Amino acid sequence: MTSSETSPTPQPAPGDRRRWFALAIVMTAAFMDLVDVTIVNIAIPSIQREAGASFSQIQWITAGYALAFAAGLITGGRLGDIHGRKRLFLLGIGGFTIASALCGFAANPEMLVASRILQGAMAALMVPQVLSIVHATFPAHERGKVFGLFGAVVGLGAVTGPLLGALLTEWNLFGLEWRPIFLINLPVGIAGLILGSRYITESKAPKALKLDLVGVALVTLGLLMLLYPLTRGRELGWPLWGYVSMAGALVVLAVLVAYERRKAGRDGSPLVELSLFKVKSFAAGIAVQTVFGVALGIFFLVWTMYMQFGLGWSPLKAGLTGIPFSIAVSVAAGMSVQALVPRFGRKVLQAGALVMALGVLLYIWESDHYGLSIAPWQMALPLIVMGVGMGLIVAPLTDAILSEVPREHSGSASGLINTVQQMGNALGLGLVSVVFFGVIDDQLAEAAQRPAVGAAFADGFQYALGWVAAVMAVIFLLMFALPKRPAQHVEGAAEEPSPAPEKEPVLVP
């Protein structure tokens, strides 16, 4: 996230009400970003039908946002440290609002993909400032209450996003089809821009790290060389250049490691703090976070298309179906942090991986057993089981990863955690071409009637979920490298590690 959580600017006096207005503004922006991510998933089939987008373009509408966000997250935090968090927050929310307008008025799928990438880049400027502004605005004794409010915002966004997306798509306001899911950001963004300029107090870090634009360029290039062939390869018949590009991505990432090692020795401000990977729990935790992002990137896109393309459900019906999942995630997340992890430690996260895998397997069985006649209430049980498993993981995972990280590196580590989560999500969305579309292509080519199309999507859904279950088993094994107890119980652990940037909610549909 940022190199420093302290600010040279004096904090507002305890009686200053302006800080609560500032909190409401940054929380609203965080809520807007969270809802924007979740709202798009439910509208994807409508976008595909009305805008005439190909399936690879559909993947890029979601993966492009995640990739741009991941590539700019750490740099966005550092820009706030250097030039002022208020300034970068206002720049980010203004750019996010403009990008939302461009998405809403996109004339073709190519413009929509480009606008979504711009949206992700602007979110990378806006989102890292949220917790930095909170740290600079509120004294330590009030932050517990503030983070509790933030948790409530996360839970509300988890439920609101898919339902709001379903309603806006179903209502077809002014004949705009899916476009209101983006245009709804305009009044919120404009209000945030006006009020933020008035109520947010400016702050900077006294010793901010320098920018590493070369590192950002290498990360972005490496991921594009990997993701572009994955998303386009199926449509183009898997050409040779695609395999060359994916192999070249490994070379670029190797160059990145060498460059970051040199930069760390030269000025101490690399994009990726490589010394962190010497900490066993951090290295394993980053692997868990990345692979978890891959699994969720696969699941949420495939799940949406299964319900709407495969089963022929309306966006509203699909959106309502996901509510039990979102509620289960929120409830389990609260229980895991407050009651379970302090007592059972790492076993809670491992149990979460197994419970989520169980829910996935149960979903596969139900999809096969009930076929195309499956009802939303029949999906509730596997979704609740999956939600409980996810909740047991997402809330305590960041603390587990940071527990043995030295305090002076906790900010860099937090930013890296969220960055790799988004990279994993983008990679998962790219892999949908392999684990889902690759399965249904032949069947769709022969399908002339609704049941045949539905069966193809159901088969692809079950196959993709099999991969998700396997990934959860891998995550369970990786978790053995995490510390057995929470951070506060590990001797010599980083005290009061900086909280991770608030992008965890993107995991929730």
N, C-alpha and C positions, 0 to 999 in steps of 0.2 A: 504494500500500500504506500506508505510514506516512510521516509528515512527518520523522521522524528515526530513524536506526538506532542511535543511541547511547543508553546507559542511565546514569542517575546511580547506579544500584546497582552496587557492586563485583562483578566477575565472580568466580565460584568459583575457588578455588585450583586449579592444574593437577592436583594429586593428588586432588582431590575427585571421588569416583566418582558423586556425586549428579547431576552434569551429564550423565553418560551414561544414567542412568535417565530424566532429563528428556528427553533426546534420543529415547530409545526411545518414550516416551509421546507426544510431539508427532508423531513419524514415524508411529506407529500411527494417530493421529487423521487425519493426512494420507492415509494408506493407506485408512482407512475411508471417507473422503470420496471418494477417487478410485474405489474399488471400487463405492461406492454409485451413482455416476454411470453407470459402465459396466455394472453388474449389471442395471440397470433396462431398458436397451435390449433385452437378449436375452429378457426376460420380458414384454415389451409385448404380444405376441399372446395369451399366456396370460391376462394381465390383461383384455384386451379380451373374450375369450371368457367367462371365469369371472365377471368383475364386471359384464359387460354394458355396458362403456364405449363411447361413440361414438368415432368417429375423431378428432373435434375434442377430446374429453376426453383421448384418448391423447396428442395433441399437447401439451396443457397439462400432463400428468403430467411430461413432459420439459422443455418450454419454461418452465413455471412455476418450476421449480427454477432454471434458468439465469437467468431474469429476476430473481428474488429475490436470487440470489447476486450478479449484476452490480450491482443497485441498491444493495446494502449493503456491497460489498467495501471501498471506500475509507473509508466511515464506520466500518466494523468495525475497520480498521487504526488510525484516529484515536482511536477509543474506547479501544483498547489502549494507545496512547501516553499518553492523558490519565488513565485510571483504573487502568491496570496490565495488562500483557499476560497475566500468569497469571490474573488475575481474569476477563478477557474470554474467555480460552481455556477456562476451566472452565465459564463461563456458556454458551459456544458448544457445547461437547461435551455438556453436560447437556441443553441445548435440542435438539440434534441427536438425542440418544438418545430423548427424549420424542417428537419428531416422527417418528422411525423407528417407535416403538410405535404411534403414531396411524396411520401408513401401513399397518403390518402388520395392524391391527385395523379398518381402514376398513370401514364398513358399506355404502358405496355409492361410485360413482365421484366424486361431488362432494366427499365427505370426503377421498378419496385425493388429489385435485387440491389441496385446501386444505392438507393435511398436507405435500405435496411442496413447496408454496410456503413453508411454515413451515420445512421442512428446509433449503431454500436460504438462507433468512434466517439461520438458526442457523449454517450453514456460513460465511456471510459474517462472522460474529463469530469463529468458530474458526480458519479457515484463515489469515487474514492474520497471526495471532499466531505461526505456526509458525516462519517465518524470523526474525521479530523476537526470539523467545525464543532461537533459535540464536545470533543476533548478540550478545544480551545475556549469554549463558551461556558461549560459547566464545571464547578469544582468537583473534586473526587467524590465527596460524600453524596452528591446528587446523581452521579452517573448510574448507579444501580437502578434508580427509579426510571432514568431515561432509557436505559437498555431494556428494561421491562416493557416500556411503551413501544420500543422498537420491535420487540418480539411480538407484541399484539398486532402491530402493523404488518409484520411478516405473515402472521396467521390469517389476518383479514385479506391480504393480497392473494394468499394461496387459494382461498375460497372464491374471492371476487373475480379474479382474472378470467377463468374459464366460463363462469356464469355470465359475466358481462359480455364477453366475446360472443357467447351463444345468443344472448338477447339482441345485441346490436346486429348480428348477422341475420337472425331470424326476422327481426322487425323490418329490415330492408328500408331504413329511413330515407325518405326522399328518392327512393329508387337507386340508392348508392351501393346496394349489395354489402360487400365486406368493408368498404372504405371508412365507415364511421369508427372502426376499431382503432384506426390511426388518428382520425380527425378529432376524436374526443380528447386527445392530448393538448390540443391547441389552447382552449381556455385555461386549462390547468397550468400549462407551461407559461403562458403570458402572465397569469396571476403570480406564479412563483418568481418570475423575473422581476416584476414590479415590486412585490413585497420583499423579496430577498435583497434587492438593492437598498432597501430602507432599513430592514431590521437585522440583517446578519452583520456581525462584527468581523472586520478583516483580521486575519492572522497569518503569520508565516513561521516556518521553522528556522531556528537560529543557525543551524548547520545542516542545510539541505544537501543531499547528494546531487551530483551533476547528472545531466541527462545522458542516456546511452542510446542515441538514435540508431547507431550502427547495429547494436544488439536487437533493437526493435525490428529493424529491416531484415536481419537474418532470421529472426523467429518467424516473421510474417512470410518471408520467401519460402522457408522450409515447410511451413504448414500449407501454403498454397500449392507447392510442388507435390505435396502428399494428397491434399483434399481434392484438387481439381480433377486429377485423373480418376479418383474414386467416384466422384459424382457424375462425370461425363463419360467414363470408360464404357459403361454398359450400353449407352445410346450409340456410341461410336464403334462398338464391336471390339472393345479392349485393344486399341492399337499399341504398337511397340513403343511409341513415344511416351505412353502413359506409364509403362513399367520403368522406362529410363528416368522419367521425372520422379517417380516414387523412390527409386534407388538414389537419385541425386539429392532428394530431401535429406537422406541420412548423412550425405557428405556435407550439406549446408549446416546441419545441426552439429556435426563434428567441428566445423569451422567456428560455429558459435561458441562452443565450449572453449576452444583454443583462444578465441578473441576475448572472451569474458575473463579467462585466467590472466591474460596480459593486462586487461584494463583494471582488474582488481589490484594488481601489483603497481600499476602506473598512478592511478588517482583514487583508488578505493571506492569507486562508484559504478560497479558493473550492474547491468540489468538483472542478472541472476547471480546471487551470492553463492558461488560454488562450494565454499567452505561449509555451508549448511548441510550438504549431502554427506559430510563426514559423520553427522549425527544420525545414528542408525534409525531412531524412531522417526526423525523428520524424513529421511529418504524413503522409508517404508510408507509413511503417511502420504507423501506426495504421490507415490505409486498408487495407493488406495484411492486418493482423490481423483487422479487422472482416469483410472479404470472405471471408477464409479460414474464419472462424467460420461464416459463412452457408453456404459450400460443405459443411462438415463436418456442420452441423446438418441439412442436406438429406440427405446421403449415409447417415449411420448409421441414421436412422429408416426411410428407404425401403429400405435394404439388409436390415434385420431383417424388415420386413413382406414383402419379396420372397421371402426364403428360407422363412419359416414360413407365411405366408398363400398366397403364389403357388406355391411349390414343394411345400408341405405337409411341410416338414422338421420334425423335433422340435427343441425348444430345445437339446438336447445336440449334435445334428448341426450346427445353426447355430453354436453356440458354438465347437465344435472347428474349424469352417471358418475362423473369424476368427483363429486362433492364428498362422498364417504372417504375416498382416498385422501383428499386434502385435510379433512378433519382428523383422520387417523394420524397423519404425519404431525400435525400441530400438537395433538394431545400426547402422543408418544415422545415427541421432542421435549416437551416440558417435563414429563415424568423422568426421562433419561437423565437430564441435567440435574434436577432437583433431588431425586430420590435414589435412582438406580446406580448411576456412575460413581457417586461418592462411596457407595457400599461395595459394588462388585467390579468397578474399574473396567478394564479392557474387555471383560467377558460380555458386557452389555453391547458393545459394538459388534463383537463376533456373533452374538445372538441375533442382532439386527440383520446381519448379512444372511444368516441361515433362515430367519423368519421371512425375509424378503424373497429369498430363493424359493421357499415353500409356497409363498403367495403366487409367484410366477408359475411354478409347476401346477398349482391348483387352477390358475387361469387357463393354462394350456389344456388341462383335462376338461374344464367346463366348456371351452370353446369347441373342442372336439366332440364332447358328449351331446351338447345341446344344438350344435350346428348353427345354421342361420336363424333359427327361431329363439336363440338365447335372448333373455330379457335383462333390462338394467338391474333389477333386483337380484338376479342370479349372479351378476358380476360383483355385487356388493361385497361378498365374503372374500374373494381373492384380493380385491382392491383394498379392503380394510387390513388384511394380513400384510400385503405389500406396504401399505402406508405405515403400519406399526413398525415394520422392519426398517423402513427408511428413516422414520423419526428417531429410532434408537441410534442411528448412525450419524445423521447430518448435524445434530445439535452438539454432541460432545467430540466430534472428530477433530475440529480445529484445535481445541485445547489439548487433545492427545498428541497431535502432531507437534505443537509448540512446547510441550511440557519439558523437553530437554534442550531446547534452543536457548543459547545465551541471550540475556535481556537486550543487549545492544543490537542484536540482529532480529528481534521479534517483529519489528515493523516490516523489514524486507521479507521475512519468512511469511508473514500474513499476506502480503501482496502476492507472493509466489503461489501460495495455496489457492487463492481464487483464480489466478491466471491459469494454472494447469487444469483447474476444474472446468473453466470455459474452453480451454483447448481440447480437453477430453470430450466435452459436449459436442464441439464442432466435428471432431473426428468420428464420434458416434453417428452424427447426422450424415457424414460422408459414407460411413459403412452401411447405411441403410440400402444403398445401391446393391451391395453384395448380399446381405443377409435377408433382404425383403424383396426388392424388385427383381433380383436375379432369380428368385424362386417363382414369382408370379408371371413373369414375362411370357413363358410358353403357354401357360394356361389362359392368359388374357388374349393371346393371339387367336386362340380357338374358341373363346367364349363369345357367344352371340346373344345369350339370354341372361337375365338378371341372376338366377341361381348359380350359373356357371361363374359369373364375375365374382359374386359373393364368396363362392367356394375357393376361388383363387386367392382372394385377399385373406380369407380365414387360414388357408394353408401357409401363406407367407407370414401371417401374424404368429402362428404357432411355431414356425421355424425360427423366426427372429427372437421370440421369447425363450426358446431353447438356448440360444446364445447368451441372452441376458442371465439366465439361471447359471450357466457355466461361468460367466464373469463374476457373479456373486460368490461362487465357490472359490474362485481365485482371490477375491477380496478377503474372504474369511481366512485364508492361509496367510496373506500378506499382513493381516492384523496381528499375527503373533509377534511381529517385530515392534509393535507399539508398546509403550510402557504399561505395566500391569495396573497402575493406579493413576488417578488424575494428577494434574500438575502440582496441586498443592500438597500432595502426599509424596512427591518424589524429591528426595533430598538433593539440593543443589540445582533444582530446576529454576527456570526463569521466573522471577517474581512478577506478578501482574503483567503477563504478556499482553502486548497490544492486541485488541480484538481484531479479528480478520475483517477485511472490507466486507460490506454487507451484501455480497452477491450470492450467498448460499440459497436464498429463496428461489433462484432460477431453477433449482432442482424440482420444485413443486409445480405440477401442471396447473 
